[in-house]
Amino acid sequence: MLIKSSSALRNDYDAMAKLAKEQPIYITRNGEGEMVFLSQELYERREAELTLLEKLLEAERNRLAGAPVYSLDEVEKELEEIYAES
């Protein structure tokens, strides 16, 4: 975890942008945490991970609530039947 001051971001943006491609940088102002600076690629990856986790959590909630559950073999068999009909 990198911690840098807001003046470091302002004064040396290019170096900070390069570092942010590797890991998030926590930006402080007057010694207090203010924001996190990260590359677009890291941001998009984190958003994709959060979206996947939300879907997994919803699936688990549905399973616990009694929604039907299918094995991989059952799903493959059903798909084969659907494609065989087409």
Secondary structure, 3 states (H helix, E strand, C coil): CEEEEHHHHHHCHHHHHHHHCCCCEEEEECCEEEEEECCHHHHHHHHHHHHHHHHHHHHHHHHHCCCCCCCHHHHHHHHHHHHHHC
